[in-house]
Amino acid sequence: MSDLCSHFRQEHARLCALLEQLSSPTAPADRAGLLALWVFFAGGVKAQFRLEEAQLLPLIDRSHGADCRRVRYEHDRIRDLLSDLTALAEAGGLFRQTLDELATALEAHAKWEGSAIHPLMDARIDPGQLQRMIRGQRSPD
């Protein structure tokens, strides 16, 4: 497996584990703790999207424009879900019960992107460039 595909698989697994933790009975019971975990998770998703949109999609945009538009559309849709869930979490709403839609969207997005998009990007990026991008991704949202 390539460095790019491996990085995204690991990152998707990390984010999925955080999402599972948010919806589990062992999630922080206090509102502040749950909100802090949510902010950490949402920031990770947004950082991943920023990396893809700013540095990776431009590598394949000319040759695979329709696929890149789909990625951006899905990112926007997931950002909207994140925003809605953030508002619920901040208001103390029944936020845990609304995570299923987000989990389903993220899973479908990661599966499609991993099979259709990441291999295209991988063919156009060298490992050193990828490592620089990943280090830059770690900046806070």
C-alpha positions as CSV (number, residue, x, y, z in Angstrom):
1,M,0.0,0.0,0.0
2,S,1.3,3.5,-0.8
3,D,2.2,6.1,1.7
4,L,-0.7,8.3,0.7
5,C,-3.3,5.5,0.9
6,S,-1.8,4.2,4.1
7,H,-2.0,7.7,5.7
8,F,-5.6,8.2,4.8
9,R,-6.6,4.7,5.9
10,Q,-5.0,5.4,9.3
11,E,-6.5,8.8,9.6
12,H,-10.0,7.5,8.7
13,A,-9.6,4.7,11.3
14,R,-8.6,7.3,13.9
15,L,-11.5,9.5,13.1
16,C,-14.0,6.6,13.1
17,A,-12.7,5.5,16.5
18,L,-13.3,9.0,17.9
19,L,-16.8,9.0,16.4
20,E,-17.5,5.6,18.0
21,Q,-16.2,7.0,21.3
22,L,-18.6,10.0,21.0
23,S,-21.6,7.7,20.5
24,S,-20.7,5.1,23.1
25,P,-22.0,4.9,26.6
26,T,-18.4,5.6,27.8
27,A,-18.3,9.0,26.2
28,P,-17.9,11.8,28.7
29,A,-21.1,12.3,30.6
30,D,-20.6,16.0,31.3
31,R,-21.5,18.4,28.6
32,A,-18.0,20.1,28.6
33,G,-16.2,16.8,28.2
34,L,-18.4,15.7,25.4
35,L,-18.1,19.0,23.6
36,A,-14.3,18.9,23.9
37,L,-14.2,15.5,22.4
38,W,-16.5,16.6,19.6
39,V,-14.4,19.7,18.8
40,F,-11.3,17.5,18.6
41,F,-13.1,15.0,16.3
42,A,-14.6,17.7,14.0
43,G,-11.3,19.6,13.9
44,G,-9.6,16.4,12.6
45,V,-12.2,15.9,9.9
46,K,-11.9,19.5,8.8
47,A,-8.1,19.3,8.8
48,Q,-8.3,16.2,6.6
49,F,-10.6,18.0,4.1
50,R,-8.3,21.1,4.0
51,L,-5.3,18.9,3.1
52,E,-7.2,17.1,0.4
53,E,-8.8,20.3,-1.1
54,A,-5.8,22.6,-0.9
55,Q,-3.0,20.2,-1.9
56,L,-4.2,16.9,-3.2
57,L,-7.2,17.6,-5.4
58,P,-5.3,20.2,-7.5
59,L,-3.0,17.3,-8.5
60,I,-5.9,15.5,-10.4
61,D,-8.4,18.3,-11.0
62,R,-7.6,18.7,-14.7
63,S,-7.7,15.0,-15.5
64,H,-10.5,14.0,-13.1
65,G,-12.6,17.1,-12.7
66,A,-15.9,15.4,-12.1
67,D,-14.4,13.2,-9.3
68,C,-12.9,16.3,-7.7
69,R,-16.2,18.1,-7.8
70,R,-17.8,15.1,-6.1
71,V,-15.2,15.1,-3.4
72,R,-15.8,18.8,-2.7
73,Y,-19.5,18.3,-2.7
74,E,-19.3,15.5,-0.2
75,H,-16.9,17.5,1.9
76,D,-19.4,20.4,1.9
77,R,-22.2,18.0,2.9
78,I,-20.2,16.5,5.7
79,R,-19.2,20.0,6.9
80,D,-22.9,20.9,7.1
81,L,-23.5,17.9,9.2
82,L,-20.6,18.8,11.5
83,S,-22.0,22.3,11.8
84,D,-25.4,21.0,12.7
85,L,-24.0,18.6,15.3
86,T,-21.8,21.3,16.8
87,A,-24.8,23.5,17.3
88,L,-26.6,20.5,19.0
89,A,-23.7,19.8,21.2
90,E,-23.3,23.4,22.2
91,A,-27.0,23.6,23.0
92,G,-26.9,20.4,25.0
93,G,-29.2,18.6,22.6
94,L,-29.6,15.0,22.0
95,F,-26.5,15.0,20.0
96,R,-25.5,11.3,20.5
97,Q,-28.6,10.1,18.8
98,T,-27.9,12.2,15.6
99,L,-24.4,10.8,15.0
100,D,-25.6,7.9,12.8
101,E,-26.1,10.1,9.7
102,L,-22.6,11.5,10.0
103,A,-21.1,8.1,10.5
104,T,-22.8,6.8,7.4
105,A,-21.7,9.8,5.3
106,L,-18.1,9.6,6.5
107,E,-17.9,5.8,5.9
108,A,-19.3,6.0,2.4
109,H,-17.1,9.0,1.6
110,A,-13.9,7.3,2.9
111,K,-14.7,4.0,1.0
112,W,-15.3,5.8,-2.3
113,E,-12.4,8.2,-1.9
114,G,-10.0,5.4,-0.9
115,S,-10.8,3.3,-4.0
116,A,-11.3,6.0,-6.6
117,I,-9.5,9.2,-5.6
118,H,-6.5,8.3,-3.4
119,P,-4.9,6.0,-6.0
120,L,-5.1,8.8,-8.6
121,M,-3.4,11.3,-6.2
122,D,-0.9,8.7,-5.2
123,A,0.4,8.4,-8.7
124,R,1.2,12.2,-8.7
125,I,2.9,12.7,-5.4
126,D,6.3,11.7,-4.0
127,P,6.7,10.5,-0.4
128,G,8.6,13.6,0.7
129,Q,5.9,15.9,-0.6
130,L,3.3,13.8,1.2
131,Q,5.1,14.0,4.5
132,R,5.4,17.8,4.3
133,M,1.6,18.0,3.6
134,I,0.8,15.8,6.5
135,R,3.0,17.8,8.9
136,G,1.2,21.0,7.7
137,Q,-2.2,19.3,8.2
138,R,-1.7,19.1,12.0
139,S,-2.3,22.8,12.4
140,P,-5.5,23.6,14.5
141,D,-8.8,24.5,12.9
